[in-house]
Amino acid sequence: MTADDSFGRLDDDDYPAYTMGRAAEILGTTQGFLRAIGEARLITPLRSGGGHRRYSRYQLRIAARARELVDHGTPIEAACRIIILEDQLEEAQRINAEHRRTASRHPAGT
């Protein structure tokens, strides 16, 4: 990937643009916290050619939500599970809404 290719991806929420150190700095947390939520499988950072963790903006938003829960006293494993369940619920609600839209366009028996 050239520098021009990388520049074009700056607006991509899934582009792994942040090193672990920078991600921890942005979140106001430690690298250990990022490792812990990775071990809990909340996020899986991509790895650079040298094996260093790289995080996307989307992953940083998830990590920020985990930090918020942990800061309010939720154990890290529970915080990760809560976020995973919130995400699954949101996806199920999106699918249900799509099914309702489809059903309203094509009523049964027509």
N, C-alpha and C positions, 0 to 999 in steps of 0.2 A: 504494500500500500504506500503510495506516495504522500507527500505532505499535502498536495492538492486534494487527494482523496480524503484524507483525514479532516481537512478544513470543511469539506462539504458535508461531513457527518456530525458537525457540532450541534445541530438541532435535533439529532436522533436520540431519543430517550433511552434507547437500548445500546448505544455505542459505549463501549467500556473505556471512557476517557480519563477516569480518575484512579490514581495509584492508591494503595491502602493508606499511606500517610496523609495524602491530600483528602481522601474520603473521611478519615477520622477527624482531621482538622475542620472540615466543613460541618460535620455533625457535632463537633464539640465532644467527642468521645475518644476512646482509646483504640488502638489497633487490636488489642485483645478482645474488645467488645465485638468488633467486626469478625474476628476469627470465631468467636463463640456463636454468633448468629449464623455463620457459615457452617459450623459443626452441627448446629441444630437444623440445618438444611432450609433455613428461611430464605437465604439467597445463596447463589453459587456464582462467585465472581469468575470471570474469565481469567485466563492466565496469559501473560505476555510470553514472548519467545524465550525469555530467561526464567520463566516460572513465577513471576511476580503477579500478585492478585491485581485485577483491574475491575473497577466498578462503573456501572452506568448510572445515569441520573435516576432512572426508574428504581434501581436497587438502592440508591441513597434515600429515596422517599420511603421505601419499605424499612430500611434501617432506622430512619428518623422516627417512624411510628413505633418500632420496637424500643427505641431509646426512651420515647415518651412513656410507654407502659412501664418500663423498668424503673424510670425515674419516679414513678408513682407507686413503687413498691412491688410490682409484679415480678416474680422470678423469671429469669431470661427464657427458660424452656417454656413456661406458660405463656409469656408474651409472644413467642414465636408461634405457638399453637393457636393463640387467639387470632393473630394476623392471618395465618393460613386459613382458618375457619371463616374469617371475615371475607377473604378473597373468594373462597368457595361459595359463600352465600351470595356475594355480589354477582358471580358468574351464573349461579342458578337463577337468580332474579332476572338477569339479562335474557337468559334462555326462555324463561317463562313468559316474559313480556313479548319476545319474538313469536312464541307459539300463540299467544293471545292475539297478536296482530294478524298472524296468518289465519287463525280460526275465524276472526271477524271478517276477513275478506272472502273466506270460503266456508259459509255456514254448512253444517251437516245436512245431508239430504238434498243438496242442490247440485 
